[in-house]
Amino acid sequence: MPYSFRRGTQEREKEMLGKEHSPLLPALGGCITQFVENPAHLSKFRLKSDLVAHDVALPPSKSKKEVYVGLHLQHIGQKNAVDFSSDEEDQVQDVSDKEEDTEMPDPSGLTDDDLKAALLELGVKAGPIVASTRALYEKKLRKLLQSNGHGCLNGVEKGVLYSDSEEEEENGEEEDKELGSEGEKEETVKQSDQAQQGSSQLTQEPVKDTFKDMFPNTDATTTGIYATRRRPIKGAAGRPVQYAYPDTPVSPTTLEKREVERRLVPIQIQILVFLIVMCLLYLIYVCVEDNSFGPSVALLDSLYQGSDIGTGLHTVTVNEFRLSQETTTMTDSGPKFKIFKCLKIIISSFLITVLLLFTIASIRTLSLDVNVGLQLARWEKTNNISLVIDHHQREELLAHFKEAIRIPTVSFSEKESNTTALREFDRLLRKAFPTIFSSSLVRHELVANYSHLFSVQGSQPDLVPYLLLAHIDVVPASESDGWEAPPFSAKEIDGFIYGRGTIDDKSPLMGILQALEYLLIKGYAPRRGFYIGLGHDEEVSGYKGAMNIVRVLKQRSVQLSFVLDEGLAVLDGVISGLEGPAALIGISEKGSATVKLSVSMLPGHSSMPPSESSIGILAAAVKRLEENPMPRLFGHGPERGTFEHLAHKFGLPMKFIMSNLWLFAPLMGRVLERKPDTNAFVRTTTAVTMFNAGVKVNIIPALAEAYVNLRIHSAQSLQEVLDLIQSAVGDQRVKMELVNGFDPLPVSSADEKSFGFQIIKKTVLDIFPTVTVAPGICIGNTDSRHFKDLTNDIYRFAPVWFKPGDAQRFHGINERISKKNYEELIEFYFSLIQNCDIQKLPEPHSSVHEL
């Protein structure tokens, strides 16, 4: 039914009833008008049956379907509308009296928050409702309404799409094709006629309740129709009453399981491939063993025969050659045949090797699915509190977040920061989160004057605590750089909040504290204790903030289960060829080093220059350094796990290559190194960032300096990189000095026994069911590297959505976050804290599928 007509029908129903009624009535009105079936949807056989049942003379047997449709509308359609509308009048009035105070709005007309609240009232905890998930939750709400008696329980909304039997459906499909475009035009006109019939139903007189007589033990529904699960049966108008069974709401775990089963290769195909490979191997073996009938021997013999003719030697046929070999009459045939046999063995071995590699790679491509994890396992049940943010709370949390952005907590250098802003930020935290600062479960302390450490006590001290980490400071920003809004204004543009720190790192910081505030307000007491650390100088290496927090925890002999800090994010459309968004959880960081190269020599006048100047010597050394990049190491670090986890979301041939990095890692590395943004995954990167020399135009400088910044690959150490730089420079006149640096961080666990990784992954999939989760590596560095002595597992992730171009906003201009995404951050940490309360992970569900 057209939406505009349905809306008009609902308004007329309100006027006739003369009072305000439940929002459920529009749905009933939709059921009332749609119950008059559209004959154009029925099969030709069904139309014939209805006409015969109503004593209507049938047209000639060769008549088209539209003729039967016209007779059906003329003789049956109006009668059905009258027979049905009288029942509906009483029922609608009864519903308006009984359901006057019920609030059950149409899902398509609800806002995201109202839709989430309606699902919660029906016992369904919904994740964030965004454009990609709204349709799923609307469908789930409609099904729940149907199962609770609030919808069209006789399935009349879908009933017209089904026939009485499978034979009728097949015949209907064939005859519907004959109608073509003319049938579609007539269908539109007939639907409008039926809508007019439906709008006049409320004025009809009630008739006898035939369903009640037929089924005395069946309860009435809100529409006045008595539903039964037996099909087909004949209703009051002599037509089948069809019931559409509501589908059970599907959980994200079930959806993932179905997706896994869909991707698996059937066992029959696996067995068939295995048998084919075995047959090929057997044929190759027979060819190798059979010297007289092998095709390779025949080919080589022919070549030998041709060479003899070309050189003027006597001609020997293939049969003569073989006969001579058997009788050993030709003395020179033996050595030559051994050469042919050797070549045959080499070629056959090569073909067998290639075939085996291709077979193994194909099986791995079809069966590899490392992304399943523990989603199909039986997780320990916890009574998680659901989060529903009302309008007042939303306005309040956004106001606090904007106020945090407006405070310019800038770190300029290790020795210079805005301490006034840091003190103001402390006052903001105490004002925005009063429950945290007053709760008996939370211990707060200032560290190094400006950093914060919150200790949340757990009810089970034997459970190892964890740490949520964030930082207060931001990098400098100036409106003159090209910002669309002042960088510390927190201005809202098109649903986005602009400002320095919206991504790095005040959104996770405020999100963690806001989630804890809501949990404490709801009376939550964690089973597993945890810490929240907020550093104040992360942007300048964190030597005062994070390192002092580590010192405090070490003094208390604290050991952590895992640490979660900022780092990677949810990438949507950023990775070319990837189907859908991907959440990358950083399991390591590249190391970092700053090296100073310098050349010293006696100064001189530019009128008498030497053959080589300090600038020339240093420039040549820098050139050699750039022309000889660090060795390619793709596949030897955590980047291999990233690509394998994402492989099933790519199409061929990328899926084939990424599923078999054990074979194609060198090829993949050569492809990735062509672009600067992907070259960072392949090797230790080298960047000359500063070059200083000269004080005057006519003086040859005595000193030239260059600074080189390196990001060290996980498979290398700092000392190895320094040795490679020294070797690449290759000039004793160039001095090398390490300004600062550290080795790559240890790689944290990401398998099915990894508590931290699996908890984070589960929480991500609970909030974003359509996202693919994979481990990753952080190219930059965070405060979390200082905590490596307190835990073996450090993860770097925040559920901030990055679309193409958003990565450049990080430390760049127009840094921003959407209001919806900020709420999703709060919900993520709200669920994560509760998910960590389980005592241990469930038993792993095997994700390896063998032939």
N, C-alpha and C positions, 0 to 999 in steps of 0.2 A: 504494500500500500504506500502511495506517496506520502512523505512526511507531512507536507502542508495540509493534505486532506485529513490525515489522522489528527493533526493538531486542532483543526476546525471541529472535528467530531467530538474531541474531548471538551472543547469549550462549550459546545451546545449541551453536552451531558451535564456539565456543571450548572448551566443556567436552568435546565429542567429539574435537577435535583434541588436547586434553591438553597444550597448550603455548601460550606467548605468541606471537602472530603479528602480521603487519603491520596497521597501521590501514587498509590498503587493502581488507582482507577484508570489512568491513561493506558497502562499496560493491559487492563481488562478491556478497555475500549478497542485496543488494537486487536485483541483476540476475537472480540465480537464481530468486527467488520471483516476479519480475515477468514472466519469460519465458512463463509459462503465460498465454496471452492471455485476456482477459476477453471472452467472446462477445458481451456486451452492447454492446461498442464496434464490433463488426463489422457490415457492412451485411447486409441480408437476402439479397442475391445471393451474397455471400461465404459466408454460413451454408449456403445451399443447395448450393454447390459443395463445401464440406467434407463435408456429409452424403452427397452422391453419391459423393465420392471414397472414403468409408469404408463404402460399401454399406449405408447406413442408409435405411430407407423414409421418403419424404418425406410430411408431412401434407398435407391438402387445400390447394389453391393459394390459397384465401382466408384461410388461417390467419395470425394476427398474428405479429409478429417474436418475441415472447416464447416462442411454441411452438417455433420453430427454436432459440432460445437454450437451452431446456430439453433438447432432443434433442442439441444439441452438447455440453452439459455431461455428459449421461448416457453418450454413446457415444464421444466424442472427447477430452474434457477430461482424464479420468483416464489414458487411454493416453498422451497427450502428456506429462503430468507424469512418468510412469514412464520413457518413452523418453528424456527429457531429463535426469532426475536422476542416472542412472547415470554419464553422462559427467561431470557436475558433481562427483561425489564424488571421482573421481581428480584432477580439475583443481584442486579446492579444496585437497586435501591437498598437491598439488604446489606450489601457490602458497604455502601456508603454510610449506613448506620453503625455497622459493627467495626469497620476499619477507619473510623473518622480520625483517630489519633495516630494511626500507623504511618510511619515514614519509610517508604520504600520507593525511591525515585527511579526513573528510567536510567540505566547505567550510561547510555550514550550522552545524556544531558548533565551528568554529574561532573564536578571538578575532580582533579586528582585526589585532593584531600578527602572529599565526600565519598568518592569511590573506595578509597582505602578504609575509611571509617565504616562504610557499609559492609565490606568484607570482614572486618574485624568483629562486627556485631554478630556475624554468622559463623564465627569461630575460625576464620581463615586469616593467618598472618601474611600480609602482603608486603613485598619489598617496594623499593621506590617505583613509582608509576611514572614512566617516561613514555616518549612517543613509541619506542620499540616494544614496550610491554603493556601499554594501555589496552590494546585489543584483546590480549590474553586475559587480563583481569576483568574486562567487561564481559567476556564470554563466560568466565568462571562465575561471576555474580549472577548472570542470567540463569545458569544451570542450577545454582543454589536456590534461586527464587523459585524455579520450577519444582525442585525437589521438596521445598518447604510449603508448596501450595500457593505461592504468590504469582506464579506465572501461568502460562497457557498449558495446563497439565495434559490436555488431550493431544498436544503436539500439533495443533492446527496451524502453527506458523510454518511447520515443515511438512505437514501432512500432504499438501498438494504436490509435493515432489516425489511421492511414492505411489505405487500401484498396488493392486490386490495381490499379485503374485509375480514371480520372476518372469513368467512368460509374457505377462502384460507389459512389464517394464521393457523387455526387449522389443516387443512389437511397437510400443509407444515411441521408443527411440528411433526406429526405422521410419515411422510415419511422421514424426515431428520434423524430420529432415525435408519432407515433401512440402511442408507449409511454407518454408523460406521466410522471406522478409514480410510477405503479406500476412502471415500468421502472427508475426510479432506486432504489426500495426493493429490488427484486430484485437490482440490481447490487451493492448494499452487502452483501447476504447472500452472493452468489456470490464477491465478492472475499475475504470471510473464509474461504470454503471453499477457494479457491485458495491462500490464505496457509497454510492447514493442510497442503495438498498440498505447497507449497514447503518447509515446515519438515521434512518427512519425506524430502526428496530425498537427504539425505546417507546414508541407510540402504539405498538401492537398489543393486543389483548393476550393474556397468558393462555396457554393451551395445556393439555394433559401431559404430565411428566412421564413420558414413555420409558425413559431409562430407569426410573424408580420402580416401575412395574416389572421391567425385565430383570433388573438386578437389585433386589431389595436389600442385600447385604453390602452394597457398595456405598462408600461415603461420598457425599457431594463435595465438589470443589468450589472454589470461590467464583468460578464462572458459571456455575449451574450445570456443568457437564459432568456426567458420571464416567470416570475413566476406568478402563480395564486393560490389563496387560495381555489379554487374549486377542489375537487378530487373525483374520478379520471377522467382525461381527456386524450385523445390520442395525442401524440406528432408527430413529423415529421417522426419518424421511426416506427410508429404504436404501440407504447408501452405507458403505462401510465406514465405521468410525476408526480412525487410525491413530495409534499412540506412538509418539516418538520418545523412546527411552532416553532419559537424560544421561549424558556421559559423566562418569565420575571425574571430579577435578584431578588433574595430573600434577604431581609434584615435580620440582626440578630434577630430583634424583631419578624419577621414572623417565622423564624426558631424556636425560643424559644416557640412561641405560638403553633406551630405544635407539638413540643416535649411535651408540657403540655397536649395537646389534646390526644396525643398518650398514655400518661401515665394514663389518666383518665379512670375509669371503666364506661362502657356504662350504661345509666340509666335503660335499660331493665334488665341487670344483677343485678344491685342494688335492683330493685324491686323484682326480683326472690329470691335473698338471703333474703330479708326482709320477704317475704311470707313463705319461708321455716322455718325461725327461729320462726315465729309466729305459724306455724303448730306444730313445736316441743314443744313449750311452752304450747300449748293447750293440746297436748297429755299428757305431764307431769302433767298438772293440772287435767285432767280426771283421770289419774292413782292415783293421791293423793286423790281425792274425792271418787273414787269407791273402797270400801274396799273388795268386794267379788271377783273382777276380776283383782286386781292389781298384776302384776308379782312379785313385791317385797314381797307381803303378801304370795303368794304361795311358794316362795323360803324360807322365814322365817318359814312358817308352816312346810315345809318339814324338815328343820333343827330341829325344835322342836320335830317333830315326831321321827327323828333319835335319839335324845338325850334321849327320853323316853325309847326307846328300849334298848339303851346302859346301862341304869341305872336299868333295870329290872322292870320298871314301866309298867303299862298296855299300850297297843298299841292303839293309836287313829288315825284313818285316817283323811285326810284333810277335807273330807266332814262331818265326824262325829264331828270334832272340830268346824266347822262352824255351824253345826246344834245345837251343844251344846251351842254355843255362843248365837244363836238366842233364844233358849228356856231357857237359863240361868240355865241349870241343873247342869253345872260344876262350882262350886263356885270359883275355882282357875284360870279359863280361863280368866276372866275379867282383872285382873292386868297384866297377861302375854301379853294379846293382846294389852294392852295400851303401853307396852314396845316395841312391834313390830311396832305399829303405830308410836311411837315416832322415832324409828330408821328409818322407812320409810320416815318420814317427813325430818329428818336430811339429809339422803342420797339424797333425791329428791332436797332439797334446795341446797346442795353442787353441784349437777349436773347442776342445773339451773344457779347457780352463775358462774360456770366454763364456761358454754355455753354462758352466757351473756358477760363475759370478753373476751372470744375468738372472739365473734361476733364484739364487739366494737373494739378490737385490729385489726381485719381483715379489717374492714371498714376504720379505720384510716390509716392502712398501704397502702391501695389502693387509698386513697383520699388525704393523706397529701402531700402538696407541698408548703412549706414555702419559696421556693427559687424564686418564680415568682416575688415578689416585685412589683415595678412599671414599669417593662419592657414592659407591655402590655398597659400601660396608655398613654394618650396623653400629651407628654411633651411640654413645652413652646418652641417655635421655636426661635433659635438664629442663627445669621449669623457667624457660626464658621469658623475660618481660618484654612485651611488644611496645613499640614506640609510635605514638600518634601525636603529631605536632599540630596544635590548633592555631587559629589565626593570631591570637594574642602572643603565644609562644614564638611564632614565626617572626612577628614584628620585633619582639624583644631580642631574639638571638641574632637577627640581622643587624639590629642597632648596635649590639655589643661588638659584632665583628667589624662593622664599619668604623666604630670608634677605635678599635685596635689598629686598623689600617692607617688611620689619621695620625697616629703617634709615630713620629719619624725615628725609630730605633735603629739608626744607621751606624754601622761599624766602618770606619774609614781606614783604619790600620790596626795592627796589634796593640798599639799604644794609644790610639785615639778612637773614642766612641762617644755617642751622645748619652751621657750618663743621666742628664735631666729627663730625657725621654724614657730611659729604662726605669727610673723611679716612678714616672707617671704611669707606665705600663703595669707596674706592681700594684698601684692603686686601682687600676681598671680591673685587674684580675680579682681583687678582693671585693669589688663592687658587683661584678658580673656573676660571680660564682660564690655566693654567701654560704650555701650549704656545704661546699667542699671545705671551706675554711673553718666552719663551725662543727663539722662532723667528728664524732669520737673515733670513727674508723680511719680517719685521715690525719696523718702527721705532716705538717708543712714546715720547711726550713729554707732560709736563704743561704745560698752558697756563693762565695766570692762576691757578696754584696748585691749582685743583680740576677744571678741564676736561681732557679727554683727546683726543689726536690720534694715531691709528694710521695709519701709511703702509705699505701692502702693495706690495711691489715686483713688477712684472710682467716676464715674460720677453721681451716685445716693447715696448720703450720708445716706439715710434712710435705705439702705440695711445693715444688720449687717455684719461686716467683719469676716474673718477667718484667721487662722495662719498655715503656712507651716513651719515645724520645722526640723532641722537637726543639726549635730554637726561636728566640725572640728577635734577633737582629736581622737587618736587611742590608742589601748593598745600596750605595748611593744612587739617586735618580734625580733628573732635572727635567722640568717641563719643556725646556728649550730643545731637548733631544728629539722631540716629535711626538709626544704623548697626545692622545686624543682628549685626555682629561688630566688635571694636575695629579702627579704620582702619589700624593698623600691626601687626596680629597675623598677617596672612597665613593666616587661618583658612580651612579647607576645609569647604564646605557643599554637599552634593549635586553634587560634581564641579566646583565653582567655587571659585576662590581669591579671597577678599575682601581688599581693602586699597587704600589710596591709592597710586596709581601702577601698578596692575595693567593699566590701559588707557593712561594718560597719565603716563609714557611708558616705564616700565621693562620692559614686555613686549617691545616692539621692540628696546630697548637690549640686553637680555639675549639676545634671539633672534638678533640680528646677531652678537654675540660668540660665542654657542654654536655657530652655524653655521660661523663661521670656525675655531673650535677643532676641530670635527669634520673639516673639510676638511684642515687642517694635519696632524691625526693620521693621515689616510688618505694623506698624501704629496702633497697637491694643491699645485701651483705655478701661479698664474694667468698667463695670457698678457697680460691687460690689468691694469695696476696700478690700485689704488683706495685711497681714504682712508675712515676711520671717524672721525667727529667726535662727541664727547659733551660737550655744554654743561652748565654747572652752574647757570645762572640764566635759563633760557628763560621761566619763569613770571613773571619780572619784566623782560621785554623782551630779555634776552640781551646786554646791553651789555658785560658783562665776559667771558663765556664765548665765545659764538659770534663776536662781533666780534673778539676776539683771535685766534681760530682763523683767521678771514678774513685778519687782518693777517699772520699767519705764512705763510699760503699765498701771499699777494700778494708778500711779500718773496722768495719762491722762484719767482716768475713762473709760478705754477701756473694752468693753464686746465683747466676740467672739462667733460667731455662732458655730464653731467647731475648733478643732486643729487636724492636721494630722502630725504624727511623724513616725519614723522608728518603726519596730516591727516584725509583721508577714509578710509572703511572699506568693508566688505562689508555691504550692507543687505539683510536678509531679512525680508520682510513689512512693512517700514517705509513703502514707497511704495505708496499705495492704488491698486489696479488693475493693478499690475505683476506679470507672471507670472514667478515665480522670483526668486532673489537677484540683486543687481546690485553690482558692484565699481566704485566711483567713484574715479577717480584725479584728485586736485586739480591743475589746471594753472595756477591763479592764486589769489591771496588778495585779499579786499577790503581797501581802504585803511582807515586808522583815524585818528580825530582826537578830541581832547577840548577842548571850548570852554567858557570860563567867561563867563557873562553876569552883569553886576553893575549895581546901581543905587545911587547915593549921594545923600544929601540931609541937611539939618540934622535932628538929633534933636529930639524934643519929648515933651511929656507927653500921655498918652492922654486926658486930660480936655479937651484942645484940639487934636483931630486935624485935619490938613489934608484937603483934598478927595481927595488921592491920596497914599498912603504908598509907601515904597520897595518894600514887599512887594506891594502892589497893582499897581504899575507893572511889576514883574518878573513877577508871576503872569500879567498880561495878555499880556506878551511871550511867555512860555512857552506860553500857550494858543494864541496865533497860530501859533507854531512847530509845535505839534502838529496844528492844524487845516489846515495847509498843508504836507503831506508833500513830500518831494523828487520830482522828475518821474519818471514811470514809464519805465524803460529796458529792460524785458524784451525779449530778442532782440538786443540790441546788445552783449552780452558772451558769455563762454564758456558761460553757461547754455543757450544755444540748441543748442550741440553736445551737451550732456547729454541734452536731451529728444529730439533727433533720433536719438541712439544707442539710446535706450530705446524709441523709438516702436513698433518691431516686436514688442515684448513686451506691448503694450497691446491691448485689444479696441476695436472701433468704439464710439462715434465718436472716442474719444481718439486712436486710431492715425491717423485721417484728419487731425485737427487738429495733432497733434505732428509729423507728417511734412511739414506745410506751414506752418511758422512764418513763412515769407516772406509768407504771406497772413493767418495767424491770430494773429500775435504780439500785437497789441493786445488781441484777445479773451482770449488766454491770460493776459496780464498782469493784466487786470481780474479774472479768476477767482482767480489766485494771490494777489493782494494782499488778499484777504478774510481770510486766516489769517496770524497773526504768523510761523509757522515757514516759510511759503512766500513771504511778503512780502519776506523778505530776498533772494530771487532777483530781485526786480522792480526795486528802487530802493536808493538810499542810505538807510539806516535812521537814525532820530533817536530817542534815548532820553535823557530827563532823569533823571539818576541821583542827583543831590544838590541839596538846596535848604537854604540856611542864612540865617537872619535872626533878629534879636531876642536880647536878653539878659535882659529882665525884662518882666513882664506889663503894667506901667503905663508903659512907655517905648516911644515910636515909634522903631523902629530906624533908624539912620543908614545902614546898609549891608545890602543883600540880595544874595545870590549864588546862582547856579544853575549846575550843571555838566551839560553835554550831551555824551554820547558818540555818535559817528557812525561807521558802517561804510560806507565809500565804495564805490559800485558801480564795476566795472571800466571803464565807459564815461565816468566823470567823473574830475575831478582835485580835489585838495584845495582849490585856490583857487576853483574853480567852486562848491564846496559852501559855502565861507565867504561868497562873494558872495550865494548864495541865502539863507543864514541872516540876513545883514544886511538883505536885502530883505524877508524874512518878518517879522522883528521890527519894522521900520519905526518905530523910536522912537529919537531921538537921545539920550534920557536913559539908554538901556540901552547900556552899554559892552560890547564883545565882545573877548575875549582868547583867542588860541590857546595852550593849555597845551602840547600836543604833538600830533603828527600826521605822517602820511606818505601819499603817493599809493598807489593800488592797485598791486599787483605786476604786472609784464609778464605777458602770457598766453604760456605755453610752448606749443610745437608739439605737436600730437596727431594728425598725419596719418600716412600710410603711409611717409613718409621720416624720421619722427622716431625716432631710435635709442632714446632713453631710454624714451619712451612705449611703443613696440612691444615692447621687451625686458620691461618690467614687465607689459604685457598678456599676452605669451606665457607668462610665468612664472605669472601668475594662472590662466590657462586650463589650464596643465599641472597645477596643484595642484587647481583647482576647475573641472572641465570644464563644469559646468552653469551657471556664473555668466555674466552679461552684463556686459561691461566698457564703461565710458563715461567720458569726461572730465567733470570737475566743478569747482566753485569752492569754496574754503574761506572760510567766513564769519569764522572766527577767524584769528589770526596765529600764525606759528611762527618758529623761529630761521632757517629757510631764506631769509627775506627779506633777511638780511644778506649772502647769497652771490650776489646778482644781478649783481655785477661780475665774477664768476668764470665764469659760464655763462649761456647764454640759456634753458636748459631746467631748470626746478625743478619737481619733482613731489612731491605730498603724499599719501601712501597707506601704510597698514599693513593687512595681511590680518586685522584683528580683526572678528569677526562681531557686528553690531548687530541685535537683534530689537526689536520694539516696546517702548518704555520704556527701552531701554538707553542711549539718547542722554542721558537725564536723569541717568544715573550719572556722566557725564563732568563732572568738577569738582563733582559732587554727592555724595549719600550712596550707600552700598552699591556702590561701584565694584568690579567683579569681572571675571574672565576664566576660562573653562573650561580645565581641564588639556589637553583635546584641542586647543583653539584655540591654546594656547601652543606645543604641538608643531607645529602647522601653521605658525605663524610661523617657527619654526626651519627647517622644511623649505622654506618660501618663500624665505628669504634664502640657504639652502644651494643652491637651484637658481638663484636670481637671479645670484649671484656667478659661477657657471659659465656661465650663458647670456650674460653680458656678455663672454665671451672671444671671441666671433665678431668678425671684422674689420669686417664691414659687413652691413647688412640685405639681405635678398634683394630681387629685383625685385618691385615691387608687383603684387599680383593685383587687377585692376580690380574694384571693388565697385559700379560705376555701371552700371545696366542700362537701356539706352535702348530706346525703342519701335522 
